[in-house]
């Protein structure tokens, strides 16, 4: 996604040097999901839960996740940074600290969080640091942003289990960050469900080919 146009952005910006951002969202967001027809912002049905993942370019990551049974809605946006209400151009500058992420609204009665983790681990290469494939920069880092203590426990257990599988296959150590989910800022309207609107669009997402033992059969 054009990171090379902005130079080397593999160093995290400090909070004091981050862009100031805006107090309001600088664009109008669609009300519904382009594919699923469900609300992007809510309200969501009772019992739904949130999950947030960063796995490189959010176009391909979102498509992978909205296709899972039990996923009610997805949206792409920016998280784990400093700048409020950033624009895509600001995030691409490397001066907001944000990661490109997908926020998933899911029904835990239909799909356990561990199954989402499995799709996350198998859907990208979590060993590449501040890049994913040809996309280089802090916005492409691997990250799991947890919404509860149970999600944190499951995420950390999955990182250990998948790390062992990767190591056995000759891959380097996992670089995925696991942080509490902070503010989520929606990305611009044209980014939402981008690959459904542009089927021939760019997608640099690719996994390692190593299967994840977490989430098989709905268990951990």
PyMOL commands that set and color helices and strands:
alter all, ss='L'
color gray80, all
select helices_A, chain A and resi 3-6+15-17+58-66+88-92+113-122+138-140+149-168+189-191+194-197+216-218
alter helices_A, ss='H'
color red, helices_A
select strands_A, chain A and resi 48-55+71-79+99-107+131-132+135-136+142-146+177-180+185-186
alter strands_A, ss='S'
color yellow, strands_A
deselect
rebuild
show_as cartoon
